Structure formats: C-alpha cells, structure tokens
Amino acid sequence: MTCCPAPTLTALPALGPAQLWLDWSQQTGARLARLPFDTARAQYAGAVRAGWMPRSMLAARDFERQLDTLERLTLGPWARQV
C-alpha cells in the first residue's frame, strides 16, 4: 500500500516593518477611496427602506450597475472586484 507523501512546510518570507507599513497604507487608502461608493449604497438602501425609492430588484440592479461602472472608472485597479 502506498501512502501520500507528507506535506512539506516552507517558511514564509519575513516582512520588514517598512513592507508591513506599505501594505497597511495601501489597504487603508483603497478602503478610503471606496468609502463614497459604500456610502451611496447605504443611502440607496436607506431610501428604499424609507419608501422614497421603489422596492424593486430591477431598480437595485440598475443602481448597482451604474455605481459599479462609476467606481471602476474612478478607482481603476483599486475598485472592488467580485
């Protein structure tokens, strides 16, 4: 009977403080750049709950498509990827 080989463990490269800072600042910058679009989504949801916008899946789809297009045009590679 043959058994599967044991998995090998490899060490991850150590990141220095400068690299960790750059990674954190890029992630924070991307989150801040996406904030207006997340706010627009929350405002739309609130308007639907308040009855000011129609409770329609088609209207929500159209809103999300327009906002997603605007987000991708504005933020480029930092836009949310689904």
C-alpha positions, 0 to 999 in steps of 0.5 A, spaced: 500 500 500 502 506 498 501 512 502 501 520 500 507 523 501 507 528 507 506 535 506 512 539 506 512 546 510 516 552 507 517 558 511 514 564 509 518 570 507 519 575 513 516 582 512 520 588 514 516 593 518 517 598 512 513 592 507 508 591 513 507 599 513 506 599 505 501 594 505 497 597 511 497 604 507 495 601 501 489 597 504 487 603 508 487 608 502 483 603 497 478 602 503 478 610 503 477 611 496 471 606 496 468 609 502 463 614 497 461 608 493 459 604 500 456 610 502 451 611 496 449 604 497 447 605 504 443 611 502 440 607 496 438 602 501 436 607 506 431 610 501 428 604 499 427 602 506 424 609 507 419 608 501 422 614 497 425 609 492 421 603 489 422 596 492 424 593 486 430 588 484 430 591 477 431 598 480 437 595 485 440 592 479 440 598 475 443 602 481 448 597 482 450 597 475 451 604 474 455 605 481 459 599 479 461 602 472 462 609 476 467 606 481 471 602 476 472 608 472 474 612 478 478 607 482 481 603 476 485 597 479 483 599 486 475 598 485 472 592 488 472 586 484 467 580 485 
